[in-house]
Amino acid sequence: MDRPKGDHSPTVHMIGNAHIDPVWLWRRDEGRQVTLDTFRTVVDLMDEYPEMTFTSAQAQLYAWVEEAEPEVFDRIRELVSEGRWHIVGGMWVQPDCNLPSGEAFVRQLLYGQGYFRSRFGMEATVGYNVDSFGHAGTLPQLLAKGGLDSYVYFRPDPEREVRMDEDLYWWEAPDGSRVLACRPPNHYCTWAGEIEAWIVKSVVHTPERAGGVLCFYGVGDHGGGPTRENLDSIERVSRRPDLPPVVQGSLRAFFDEAKEARHDYSVRRAELQHHAPGCYSVQSDIKRWNRFAEQRLVAVEKANAVAAMLAGEPVAGPRAFDETWRLVLFNQFHDILAGSSIPEAYEDAATDFDEVTRMCAGIERRALERLAAVTDCRGDGRPMLLFNPCSWNRQAVVARETDDRGAYAGGVPLPTQRGHDGSLLVGVELPAIGATCMHLTDEVTDGSRKGADAPELKVGTTSLDNQYWRLELDADTGEWISLRDKAADLEVLARPGNALVVLDDPGDTWSHGVTGYHTAVGCFGEATIEVIEEGPLRASLRVSRRFGRSIVQERVSLYAGRRDIEVESDLDWHDTRKALKVSFPLAVEYPVCSYEAPYGVTVRLANGDEDPGQSWVDATGVGRTRDGKPIAYGLSLINDSKYGFDMKAQAGGERSGPALVDVRMTILRSPPYAFHDPRPFVPGETYTFVDQGRQKLAYWVLPHEGSWQDAGTVAAAHERNAPILSLATKPHGGILPSQWSAIVCPTLGVEIGALKAAEQGEDLVLRLHETSGRDRTARVEFPVWGQAFEVPIGHHEVKSLLLKRDGDHLKVQEVNLLEQMVENGLSTMSDCV
């Protein structure tokens, strides 16, 4: 190789780093000690080698050092101020980059950047998730609005896992936000004797016409960092005349040079998948704990903020949520949330999420007590305040464990029925981000509609009907043999649906080298079906099925006046090295497959790949009515705790046209814990397998004419996941009526993703999200204040607003995700309409 140094030679930026998994094949306490040992060693090396630079992310690691070794932390501060220790990432940890919600990613940035700003007087500008297994296509907007203009990652591998035209490119989110992204040519960890070969490889793979190339070095995973051998090798190689300049560099310098060298990098408008698709569905507990905690925290924050609106101050300031959010954010670390750690890691996680529940409960109770105090709760019976965190009015069926037989709201009787578990089911309307005072009584009430408009709700031995659907089940298998749309006169299913398919899954915990699970080894069957509920609100069948030693018991329900079909599943699983999926083969042609992503949506091909999603996925194409008329038709599948899916277009079924699409959700996988390829599986050896025993889940099937936007899929999915907060109170008067709304966003396709106390001052932060891909003008109304404002919001945009009340005026200012003013952003000070 002969590449003489010169003005036009690329610079090799050596990036000293110490990849630290705070949890993986070890528990948190060990990860904490590894962090302390590594940071101490790096500080000593930097004193010994004055030319050395070092790069590190993850605010949690710094917080551990600050707490345990303040002298080392003070030296790190000095090195940061000298420009030798480089802070990157801007997040609390290196999270899984598919599974956290959009709002959780916001908090990763808010808490991570806030920590760096408060301790070092600076924020990270380079995003850094070098070990995460894939990256959602919506992330560039969140990164950019969190103060990051560039991004470095290593997975997926462009040679084996995803085709990449260049290693350096503009990565663009659906809203148009961009960051300059780089996938360096080598791994981020080095071992003895590798430095010289890695530098040569970096030069060969220099991004075309870029100013430089990145070459990471340092021992990692279990910490360690740069070694003396690394540093001596770099010094020796830097003297070779046949290589371009080799310098102790920084990611910031590399990206700055890259921007100066070129302005015409290619643009990638897509996600970065797939590396470890099994991580979307392995270890069900952590997925469920995470979803419930995210939803509960956002709901409690909204209740707390509304209490501040009504009483002038929140019951809990933003600091009250710090520890709670940080517990959630820590457990979103990619090897924890992805399910790829040892069993003991999940014992620690369970303790954390129990603490999250406890802390949320305390703030929730105090906030609801304040809301109840200003609500008119007079009336007969026992009053109960119900708070709805959704930004739209919500028709809900709430279940209460009580001997009461009826309910009223505002003096109006509500429909009730006794649930199969003995609870009282009550149908009630809940106003947007507001409350209803419901009274439970001994008196039987009947608030169901009468006459020709009454919902039709019927149950047979193997069938369910409401005004929208007729659902028929097979008495032997328990599968859905027919789902007919009454209005469209259309059969939804091409083959039996709600099939529980067991698939061969011989790979490792991550599913390295696997694109999907397609080899079926059997299905749940041997069904027994019984009617368990029949009333004005809900009709339900209990379906029991088995596969080998595994059994499942499902409650399949239709509701009066509701379009979604509910399945509540109690599964007892005792198989290993298998995957379990629920399957819905749809009689639609030319499907477009959409998956919820963090604060957005991703469209993918119906190719059967195992893909990440969040609370909903959808397949929409061309359906055919009974007389053969083609119509736009699809099905959304909503869930409460699952993240892995696949959809595949297949040859037509007996009812479909030339093609159909099978929509499948992965319920679980059962490989050994933390079992990593290429380690071979040895029959007869003792292993501990994931997801053995009982787990519960719920999902909802929403067939629809037209698009998922027309069907209101996003709102339906978020309703099914957002908890209704409740508080038993006493009868009393209040300044607000028995049913009231604090904030409403009536604009279709726009939701209020968060409402919280601002990090600084006494203001509130309101976060809007455009959910359907259309530019809009969003209207936000404050009925309790008698005010409103309008704000433009782009397609798929996440827009954060600072709300300041100044007498009769409402000041609205646009801020970024770090709650800093946006230059040229919205800023108004006026009487609201």
C-alpha positions in Angstrom: 0.0 0.0 0.0 1.5 3.4 -1.0 -0.5 6.4 0.1 1.9 9.3 0.8 0.7 11.9 3.3 -0.5 15.2 1.8 -3.0 18.0 2.1 -5.7 15.9 0.4 -5.1 12.7 2.4 -7.9 11.7 4.8 -7.2 12.0 8.5 -7.6 8.8 10.6 -9.3 9.9 13.7 -8.4 7.4 16.5 -11.3 7.2 18.9 -10.3 5.9 22.3 -13.3 4.4 24.0 -14.3 1.8 26.6 -17.6 0.2 25.8 -19.3 -0.6 29.0 -22.5 -2.7 29.3 -23.7 -1.8 32.8 -25.7 -5.0 32.6 -25.4 -8.0 30.4 -23.7 -11.2 31.6 -23.3 -9.5 34.9 -25.6 -7.7 37.3 -25.7 -3.9 37.9 -23.4 -3.9 40.9 -20.7 -5.4 38.8 -21.3 -3.1 36.0 -21.0 -0.1 38.4 -17.7 -1.4 39.7 -16.4 -2.0 36.1 -17.3 1.7 35.3 -15.4 3.0 38.3 -12.4 0.8 37.5 -12.4 1.8 33.9 -12.8 5.5 34.3 -10.1 5.5 37.0 -7.7 3.7 34.7 -8.5 6.0 31.7 -7.8 9.1 33.8 -4.4 7.6 34.9 -3.5 6.8 31.3 -4.4 10.2 30.1 -2.1 11.7 32.7 0.7 9.3 31.4 0.0 9.9 27.7 -0.7 13.7 27.2 -1.6 13.2 23.5 -4.4 10.7 24.3 -8.1 11.6 23.9 -11.1 9.6 25.1 -14.7 9.4 24.1 -17.6 8.2 26.4 -21.4 8.3 26.5 -24.1 7.3 29.0 -24.9 9.8 31.7 -25.6 7.0 34.1 -21.9 5.9 34.1 -20.8 9.4 35.0 -23.4 9.6 37.8 -21.9 6.5 39.3 -18.4 7.9 39.2 -19.6 11.3 40.6 -21.3 9.5 43.5 -18.5 7.0 44.4 -15.2 8.6 43.4 -15.6 12.5 43.4 -11.8 13.0 42.9 -11.8 11.0 39.7 -14.9 12.8 38.6 -13.2 16.2 39.2 -10.3 15.1 37.1 -12.7 14.1 34.3 -14.2 17.6 34.5 -10.7 19.0 33.9 -10.1 16.7 31.0 -13.4 17.7 29.5 -12.6 21.4 29.8 -9.1 20.7 28.2 -10.9 19.2 25.2 -9.3 15.7 25.7 -12.2 13.8 27.2 -15.2 14.0 24.8 -18.8 13.6 25.9 -21.1 12.1 23.3 -24.4 10.4 23.1 -26.6 12.8 25.1 -28.7 10.0 26.5 -29.0 8.4 30.0 -27.8 5.0 28.6 -27.3 3.5 25.2 -30.9 2.3 24.9 -32.4 -0.2 22.6 -33.3 2.0 19.6 -36.5 0.3 18.5 -38.4 -0.6 21.7 -38.7 2.6 23.9 -41.7 4.8 23.1 -41.2 8.2 21.4 -41.6 10.0 24.8 -39.1 7.7 26.4 -36.5 8.7 23.8 -37.3 12.3 24.6 -36.6 11.6 28.3 -33.3 9.7 27.4 -32.2 13.0 25.8 -33.8 15.4 28.4 -32.2 13.6 31.4 -28.9 12.7 29.6 -28.2 16.2 28.2 -29.5 17.8 31.4 -26.9 15.9 33.4 -24.1 16.7 31.1 -25.0 20.4 31.1 -25.3 20.6 34.8 -22.0 18.8 35.5 -19.8 19.9 32.6 -21.4 23.1 31.3 -21.9 21.5 27.9 -24.2 19.1 26.0 -23.3 16.3 23.6 -23.6 17.2 19.9 -22.8 13.7 18.5 -25.3 10.9 18.9 -23.7 7.6 20.0 -25.4 4.2 20.1 -22.6 2.0 19.0 -23.9 -1.3 20.4 -27.7 -1.0 19.9 -29.1 -3.7 17.6 -31.1 -1.5 15.2 -32.3 2.1 14.9 -35.8 3.3 14.2 -36.2 5.5 11.2 -38.0 8.2 13.3 -34.9 8.8 15.4 -33.2 11.6 13.4 -36.0 14.1 14.4 -35.6 13.2 18.1 -31.8 13.4 17.9 -31.9 16.7 16.1 -34.4 18.2 18.5 -32.3 16.9 21.4 -29.2 18.9 20.3 -27.4 16.2 18.2 -26.5 17.0 14.6 -24.6 13.7 13.9 -24.8 10.0 14.8 -22.4 7.1 15.0 -23.5 3.5 15.2 -22.1 0.0 14.3 -25.2 -2.2 13.9 -26.5 -3.4 11.5 -23.5 -4.5 9.5 -23.6 -3.1 5.9 -21.8 -6.2 4.5 -24.2 -8.8 5.9 -27.3 -7.2 7.3 -28.3 -4.1 5.4 -27.2 -2.7 2.1 -25.5 0.7 2.4 -24.2 2.7 -0.5 -21.9 4.8 1.7 -20.6 4.7 5.3 -21.3 8.4 5.8 -24.6 9.9 4.8 -27.5 12.2 5.8 -30.0 10.2 7.8 -33.5 11.7 7.4 -36.6 11.2 9.4 -40.1 11.2 7.9 -40.6 14.8 9.0 -37.5 15.9 7.1 -35.1 16.3 10.0 -31.6 15.1 9.3 -28.4 14.1 11.1 -25.1 13.2 9.5 -24.7 9.5 10.3 -21.6 7.3 10.1 -21.0 3.5 10.4 -17.2 3.2 10.9 -15.4 0.3 9.1 -14.2 -1.5 12.2 -15.6 -2.7 15.5 -15.6 -0.4 18.5 -13.5 -2.8 20.6 -9.9 -3.9 19.9 -7.7 -6.5 21.4 -4.0 -7.1 21.4 -2.2 -6.7 18.0 -5.1 -5.4 16.0 -4.5 -1.7 15.9 -2.2 -1.6 12.8 -4.5 -3.8 10.7 -7.5 -1.8 11.8 -5.9 1.6 10.8 -5.0 0.2 7.4 -8.6 -1.1 6.9 -10.0 2.3 7.9 -7.9 4.0 5.3 -9.0 1.6 2.6 -12.6 2.2 3.6 -12.5 5.9 3.9 -15.9 7.3 3.1 -15.7 8.7 -0.5 -14.4 12.2 -0.6 -14.7 12.7 3.1 -12.2 14.6 5.2 -11.3 11.6 7.4 -12.2 8.2 8.7 -13.0 6.9 12.1 -11.0 4.1 13.8 -12.2 3.1 17.3 -9.9 1.4 19.8 -10.1 0.1 23.4 -11.1 -3.0 25.3 -14.9 -3.2 25.8 -18.1 -4.8 26.8 -16.9 -5.4 30.3 -15.0 -2.1 30.3 -11.2 -1.7 30.2 -10.7 0.9 27.5 -7.5 1.9 25.8 -4.3 0.1 26.8 -0.7 1.1 26.8 -0.2 -1.4 23.9 -2.9 0.4 22.0 -1.4 3.8 22.5 2.2 2.6 21.7 0.9 0.9 18.5 -0.9 4.1 17.4 2.3 6.1 18.0 4.3 3.6 15.9 1.8 3.5 13.1 1.5 7.2 12.9 5.1 7.4 11.8 4.6 5.2 8.7 5.2 7.3 5.6 2.7 5.3 3.5 -0.3 6.2 5.6 -2.2 9.5 5.9 -2.2 11.4 9.2 -3.2 9.3 12.2 -4.3 11.4 15.1 -5.9 11.0 18.5 -9.2 12.4 17.4 -12.8 13.2 18.3 -16.1 12.4 16.8 -16.9 16.2 16.7 -13.7 16.9 14.7 -14.5 14.1 12.3 -18.0 15.2 11.6 -16.9 18.8 11.2 -14.3 17.9 8.7 -16.8 15.7 6.9 -19.3 18.6 6.5 -16.5 20.8 5.2 -15.3 18.2 2.7 -18.6 17.5 1.1 -22.1 18.9 0.9 -23.6 16.2 -1.4 -23.7 13.1 0.8 -26.5 10.7 -0.1 -29.7 10.8 1.9 -31.1 7.7 3.6 -34.8 7.9 4.4 -35.1 4.6 6.1 -34.6 2.7 9.3 -31.4 0.8 10.1 -32.4 -2.9 10.5 -31.8 -5.8 11.1 -29.2 -7.1 13.5 -30.9 -9.1 16.2 -34.6 -9.4 15.4 -35.2 -11.9 18.2 -34.7 -9.1 20.7 -38.0 -7.6 19.8 -39.9 -10.5 21.5 -37.6 -12.4 23.9 -38.1 -11.9 27.7 -41.8 -10.9 27.8 -41.7 -9.6 31.4 -39.3 -6.7 30.7 -41.3 -5.7 27.6 -44.5 -5.6 29.6 -43.0 -3.8 32.6 -41.5 -1.2 30.2 -44.7 -0.5 28.4 -46.8 -0.2 31.5 -44.2 2.1 33.2 -43.9 4.4 30.2 -47.7 4.8 30.0 -48.2 5.2 33.7 -45.6 7.9 34.0 -47.0 10.0 31.1 -50.5 9.7 32.5 -49.4 10.7 36.1 -47.4 13.6 34.7 -50.5 14.8 32.9 -52.6 14.6 36.0 -49.9 16.4 38.0 -49.8 19.2 35.3 -53.6 19.6 35.3 -53.5 19.9 39.1 -51.0 22.8 38.5 -53.3 24.4 36.0 -56.3 24.3 38.4 -54.4 25.2 41.6 -51.5 27.3 40.5 -48.8 24.7 41.3 -48.2 21.0 40.7 -48.4 18.6 43.6 -45.0 17.4 42.5 -42.3 19.4 40.6 -40.3 18.0 37.8 -37.6 16.7 40.2 -40.2 14.4 41.8 -40.2 12.4 38.5 -36.4 12.3 38.1 -35.7 9.1 39.9 -38.7 7.4 38.5 -37.9 8.2 34.9 -34.2 7.3 35.4 -35.1 3.8 36.6 -37.2 3.3 33.5 -34.5 4.8 31.3 -31.8 2.6 32.8 -33.8 -0.5 32.1 -34.1 0.5 28.5 -30.4 -0.2 28.1 -30.2 -2.4 25.0 -29.1 -5.6 26.7 -31.8 -5.3 29.4 -34.9 -4.2 27.4 -33.8 -6.4 24.5 -34.0 -9.5 26.8 -30.4 -10.6 26.1 -29.1 -10.5 29.7 -28.7 -13.1 32.4 -31.8 -14.1 34.6 -30.5 -12.2 37.6 -30.6 -8.9 35.6 -34.4 -9.3 35.4 -34.7 -9.8 39.2 -33.1 -6.4 39.5 -35.3 -4.9 36.8 -38.4 -6.3 38.6 -37.4 -4.5 41.7 -36.9 -1.2 39.8 -40.3 -1.4 38.1 -41.9 -2.2 41.5 -40.3 1.0 42.7 -41.6 2.9 39.7 -45.1 1.7 40.4 -44.8 2.8 44.1 -43.5 6.3 43.3 -46.1 6.8 40.5 -48.8 5.8 42.9 -47.8 8.4 45.5 -47.8 11.3 43.0 -51.0 10.0 41.3 -52.9 9.9 44.6 -51.9 13.5 45.5 -52.7 14.8 42.1 -56.1 13.1 41.9 -57.0 14.4 45.5 -56.4 17.9 44.2 -58.5 17.3 41.1 -61.3 15.7 43.2 -61.2 18.7 45.5 -62.3 21.1 42.7 -64.8 18.7 41.1 -68.5 18.6 41.9 -68.8 15.1 43.5 -72.3 15.5 45.0 -74.8 12.8 44.4 -76.1 9.6 45.7 -73.7 6.7 46.1 -69.9 6.5 46.5 -68.1 9.0 44.3 -65.0 7.9 42.3 -62.9 10.3 40.2 -61.8 8.9 36.8 -59.0 10.8 35.0 -58.4 10.3 31.2 -54.9 11.1 30.0 -55.8 10.9 26.3 -56.3 14.2 24.4 -59.7 13.2 23.0 -63.0 12.1 24.5 -63.0 8.5 25.3 -65.8 5.9 25.6 -64.5 3.4 28.2 -65.7 0.3 30.0 -64.1 0.4 33.5 -64.0 -2.5 35.8 -64.4 -2.1 39.6 -64.0 -4.8 42.2 -67.1 -3.9 44.2 -70.5 -5.3 45.3 -72.2 -2.2 43.9 -74.7 -2.9 41.2 -75.1 0.4 39.4 -73.4 3.7 38.5 -74.3 7.3 37.7 -72.3 10.2 36.2 -73.8 13.7 36.4 -77.1 12.2 37.6 -77.4 10.1 34.5 -77.5 6.3 34.9 -74.7 4.4 33.2 -74.9 1.0 31.6 -73.4 -1.8 33.8 -73.0 -5.5 33.9 -71.3 -8.1 36.1 -68.0 -9.3 34.6 -67.1 -13.0 34.5 -64.6 -12.4 37.4 -67.2 -10.7 39.6 -66.2 -7.1 38.9 -68.7 -4.4 38.0 -68.3 -3.2 34.4 -69.4 0.4 33.8 -69.7 2.1 30.5 -68.7 5.8 30.9 -67.6 8.7 28.7 -64.4 10.4 29.8 -63.5 13.9 28.6 -60.1 14.7 27.0 -57.3 15.2 29.6 -60.0 15.6 32.2 -62.1 13.9 34.7 -65.5 12.4 35.4 -67.0 11.9 38.9 -68.8 8.6 38.8 -71.1 7.4 41.6 -71.3 3.7 42.4 -74.6 2.6 44.0 -76.5 -0.4 45.3 -79.2 0.4 42.8 -79.2 -1.4 39.5 -78.9 1.1 36.7 -79.6 0.7 33.0 -78.0 3.4 30.8 -78.0 1.3 27.7 -79.6 2.8 24.6 -83.1 1.8 23.7 -85.0 1.4 20.4 -83.8 1.0 16.9 -80.3 2.6 17.6 -79.5 0.2 20.4 -76.2 -1.7 19.7 -76.8 -5.3 18.8 -74.7 -7.5 21.1 -75.3 -11.3 20.9 -73.4 -14.4 22.0 -73.7 -18.0 20.8 -71.9 -21.1 21.8 -69.2 -20.4 19.2 -70.1 -16.9 17.9 -70.2 -13.3 18.8 -72.2 -10.4 17.2 -72.4 -6.7 17.5 -73.5 -4.0 15.1 -70.2 -4.2 13.2 -69.1 -7.9 13.2 -70.1 -11.4 13.2 -67.4 -13.6 14.5 -67.5 -17.4 14.3 -65.0 -19.8 16.0 -64.1 -23.4 15.2 -65.3 -25.6 18.1 -62.3 -28.0 17.8 -59.4 -25.6 17.2 -60.7 -22.4 18.8 -59.6 -20.4 15.7 -61.7 -17.8 14.1 -63.2 -19.4 11.0 -65.1 -16.3 9.9 -65.1 -12.6 10.7 -67.7 -10.8 8.6 -67.9 -7.0 8.3 -71.6 -6.4 8.3 -71.5 -2.9 6.8 -69.1 -3.7 4.0 -70.6 -7.2 3.5 -67.0 -8.5 3.4 -65.2 -11.5 4.8 -62.1 -10.2 6.6 -60.2 -13.6 6.9 -58.8 -15.6 4.1 -58.0 -18.5 6.4 -58.8 -19.2 10.1 -57.5 -16.3 12.2 -56.3 -15.9 15.8 -54.3 -19.1 15.1 -51.6 -19.7 17.7 -48.7 -21.0 15.6 -45.7 -22.7 17.2 -42.5 -22.3 15.2 -39.0 -23.7 15.3 -36.5 -21.3 16.8 -33.1 -23.0 17.1 -31.0 -19.8 17.1 -29.5 -17.8 19.9 -31.1 -15.3 22.2 -30.6 -12.5 19.7 -31.5 -14.5 16.6 -28.2 -13.6 15.0 -28.3 -14.4 11.3 -32.1 -14.9 11.3 -34.6 -12.9 9.3 -37.8 -14.5 10.6 -39.5 -17.5 12.0 -41.3 -19.6 9.3 -41.0 -23.3 10.1 -44.3 -24.2 11.9 -44.1 -27.2 14.1 -47.8 -27.1 15.3 -50.7 -25.0 16.4 -52.7 -24.7 19.6 -55.9 -26.7 19.5 -58.0 -29.2 21.4 -60.3 -26.3 22.3 -63.1 -25.9 24.8 -65.4 -22.9 24.4 -67.9 -21.5 26.8 -70.0 -18.4 27.1 -68.9 -16.4 30.1 -70.4 -12.9 29.6 -73.6 -11.6 28.0 -74.8 -8.2 28.8 -75.4 -4.7 27.5 -71.7 -3.8 27.5 -69.7 -6.9 26.6 -70.3 -10.4 25.2 -67.5 -12.9 25.8 -66.4 -16.4 25.1 -63.7 -18.3 27.1 -61.5 -20.3 24.8 -59.1 -22.8 26.2 -56.5 -24.4 24.0 -53.3 -26.4 24.3 -50.1 -27.4 22.6 -48.1 -30.2 24.3 -47.7 -29.1 27.9 -48.5 -25.5 27.2 -52.1 -24.2 27.6 -53.8 -20.8 27.0 -57.0 -19.4 28.2 -58.5 -16.5 26.2 -61.4 -14.2 26.8 -62.6 -13.2 23.3 -65.0 -10.2 23.5 -67.1 -7.8 21.5 -68.3 -4.6 23.0 -71.5 -2.6 22.3 -70.6 0.4 20.1 -67.0 -0.5 19.8 -65.3 -1.6 16.6 -62.3 -3.5 18.0 -62.4 -7.2 19.0 -60.6 -7.9 22.3 -58.5 -10.9 23.2 -57.3 -11.2 26.8 -54.9 -14.1 27.0 -53.5 -16.0 30.0 -50.7 -18.3 28.7 -48.9 -21.0 30.6 -45.9 -21.9 28.3 -43.6 -24.9 28.8 -41.8 -25.4 25.5 -38.2 -24.5 24.6 -36.4 -23.2 21.5 -39.7 -22.3 20.0 -41.4 -19.1 19.0 -45.2 -18.5 19.4 -47.1 -16.3 17.1 -50.7 -15.3 16.7 -51.8 -15.2 13.0 -54.4 -13.3 11.1 -54.5 -14.1 7.4 -56.4 -11.3 5.7 -58.3 -11.5 2.5 -56.7 -8.3 1.0 -54.6 -7.9 -2.0 -51.6 -5.6 -2.6 -51.0 -4.9 1.1 -49.2 -1.9 2.5 -47.7 -2.8 5.9 -47.4 -0.1 8.6 -45.8 -0.4 12.0 -45.8 2.1 14.8 -42.3 3.5 15.6 -41.2 5.8 18.3 -43.3 9.0 17.7 -44.0 7.9 14.1 -44.7 5.1 11.7 -42.6 2.9 9.4 -43.9 1.3 6.2 -42.3 -2.0 5.2 -42.6 -4.7 2.5 -44.7 -7.8 3.2 -41.7 -10.1 3.0 -42.0 -12.1 6.2 -39.1 -10.4 8.0 -39.3 -10.2 11.8 -39.7 -6.5 12.4 -40.1 -4.2 15.4 -43.3 -2.4 16.1 -44.9 -0.8 19.1 -48.6 -0.6 20.2 -50.0 -1.2 16.7 -49.3 -2.6 13.2 -51.6 -2.5 10.1 -52.0 -4.1 6.7 -54.2 -2.3 4.3 -54.8 -3.2 0.7 -57.7 -4.2 -1.6 -60.6 -6.2 -0.2 -63.5 -7.6 -2.0 -67.2 -7.6 -0.9 -69.3 -10.6 -1.3 -70.4 -9.5 -4.8 -66.8 -9.0 -5.8 -66.6 -5.2 -5.5 -63.0 -4.0 -4.7 -62.7 -1.6 -1.7 -59.8 -0.3 0.3 -59.7 -2.5 3.3 -57.3 -3.5 6.1 -56.7 -4.7 9.6 -54.9 -3.1 12.6 -53.5 -5.3 15.3 -53.1 -3.5 18.6 -51.3 -4.9 21.7 -50.5 -4.0 25.3 -47.0 -5.3 25.6 -45.5 -6.9 22.4 -42.9 -5.6 20.0 -42.2 -8.3 17.4 -44.2 -8.8 14.2 -44.0 -10.1 10.6 -46.3 -9.7 7.6 -46.0 -11.7 4.5 -48.0 -11.7 1.2 -48.9 -15.2 0.2 -50.8 -17.2 -2.3 -54.5 -16.7 -2.1 -56.7 -18.5 0.3 -60.0 -20.1 -0.4 -61.8 -16.7 0.0 -59.2 -14.3 -1.2 -58.2 -13.1 -4.6 -54.8 -13.7 -6.1 -52.9 -12.8 -2.8 -53.4 -12.3 0.9 -51.3 -11.0 3.8 -50.7 -12.9 7.0 -50.4 -10.4 9.9 -48.6 -12.1 12.8 -47.5 -10.9 16.2 -44.8 -12.7 18.2 -46.0 -13.6 21.6 -42.8 -15.1 23.0 -39.6 -16.8 22.2 -37.9 -19.4 24.5 -34.2 -19.7 23.8 -31.7 -20.1 26.6 -30.9 -16.9 28.5 -28.0 -14.8 27.1 -27.0 -17.6 24.7 -24.8 -16.1 22.0 -23.9 -17.4 18.6 -21.5 -19.1 17.6 -21.8 -21.1 20.9 -23.4 -24.4 19.9 -26.4 -25.7 21.7 -25.5 -29.1 23.3 -28.4 -31.4 23.9 -28.4 -32.8 27.4 -26.6 -29.8 28.9 -28.5 -27.8 31.5 -29.8 -24.5 30.3 -32.2 -21.9 31.8 -34.8 -21.0 29.2 -36.6 -17.7 28.7 -40.4 -17.1 29.2 -41.3 -20.3 30.9 -44.5 -20.4 32.9 -47.4 -17.9 33.0 -47.7 -14.6 31.3 -50.6 -12.4 30.4 -51.2 -10.2 27.4 -54.0 -8.4 25.6 -54.5 -7.5 22.0 -57.3 -6.0 19.9 -58.2 -6.7 16.3 -59.5 -3.7 14.4 -60.6 -4.4 10.8 -61.5 -1.3 8.8 -62.6 0.1 5.5 -60.2 2.7 4.2 -56.8 3.5 5.7 -55.6 3.1 9.2 -55.7 6.9 9.4 -59.4 6.8 8.6 -60.0 4.0 11.1 -58.4 6.0 14.0 -55.9 3.2 14.7 -53.4 5.5 16.5 -56.1 6.8 18.9 -57.5 3.3 19.5 -54.1 1.9 20.2 -53.2 4.6 22.6 -56.5 4.3 24.4 -56.0 0.6 24.9 -52.6 1.4 26.5 -53.2 4.6 28.4 -54.4 3.9 32.0 -57.5 5.5 33.4 -56.4 6.9 36.8 -59.0 6.6 39.6 -59.5 7.7 43.1 -62.3 7.0 45.6 -63.4 10.3 47.2 -66.3 11.7 49.3 -69.4 13.7 48.2 -68.7 17.4 48.1 -69.2 20.4 45.8 -66.5 21.9 43.6 -65.8 24.8 41.3 -65.8 22.5 38.3 -68.7 20.3 37.2 -68.8 16.6 37.6 -67.4 16.1 34.1 -64.7 18.5 32.8 -61.8 18.7 30.4 -58.6 20.7 31.0 -57.0 20.5 27.6 -58.5 19.3 24.2 -56.8 18.9 20.9 -59.8 18.4 18.5 -57.6 18.4 15.4 -57.7 14.9 13.8 -54.3 13.3 13.5 -52.7 15.4 16.3 -52.3 14.1 19.8 -50.9 15.5 23.0 -48.0 13.1 23.7 -46.9 14.7 27.0 -48.0 17.5 29.4 -45.6 18.0 32.2 -44.1 20.5 34.6 -41.2 22.4 32.9 -37.7 21.4 34.1 -37.1 25.0 35.0 -39.6 27.5 36.5 -43.3 27.1 37.1 -44.4 26.7 33.5 -45.8 23.7 31.7 -44.5 21.8 28.6 -47.0 20.5 26.0 -45.8 18.1 23.4 -47.8 17.6 20.2 -47.3 14.8 17.7 -48.8 14.6 14.2 -49.7 11.0 13.8 -50.9 10.5 10.2 -48.4 12.1 7.9 -50.2 15.3 6.9 -49.3 18.9 7.4 -51.9 20.6 9.7 -52.8 23.5 11.8 -53.4 22.1 15.3 -55.9 23.7 17.6 -55.4 23.4 21.4 -58.2 24.4 23.7 -58.2 25.0 27.4 -61.8 24.8 28.5 -61.0 25.4 32.2 -59.3 28.7 31.2 -61.6 29.5 28.4 -58.7 30.0 26.0 -57.2 28.3 22.9 -54.4 28.7 20.4 -53.5 27.3 17.0 -50.1 26.2 15.8 -48.8 24.8 12.5 -47.4 21.3 12.7 -45.8 19.4 9.9 -46.3 15.8 8.8 -45.0 13.4 11.5 -43.6 16.3 13.5 -43.1 16.3 17.2 -43.5 19.9 18.5 -42.9 21.0 22.1 -44.4 24.1 23.5 -43.8 26.0 26.7 -47.0 27.4 28.2 -46.8 30.4 30.5 -49.9 31.9 32.1 -49.6 35.7 32.6 -52.8 37.0 34.0 -55.4 36.6 31.3 -52.8 36.0 28.7 -51.3 32.7 27.6 -47.7 32.8 26.3 -46.8 30.0 24.0 -43.2 29.5 23.0 -41.7 26.7 20.9 -38.9 24.7 22.6 -36.8 21.8 21.6 -36.8 18.5 23.4 -34.4 19.9 26.0 -36.9 22.6 26.7 -34.7 25.3 25.2 -36.2 28.1 23.1 -36.2 27.4 19.4 -34.7 30.1 17.1 -37.4 31.2 14.7 -39.9 28.9 16.5 -43.4 29.8 17.5 -43.6 32.6 20.1 -46.9 34.3 20.8 -48.2 36.5 23.6 -51.9 37.3 23.0 -55.4 36.8 24.2 -56.5 33.3 23.2 -59.5 32.8 21.0 
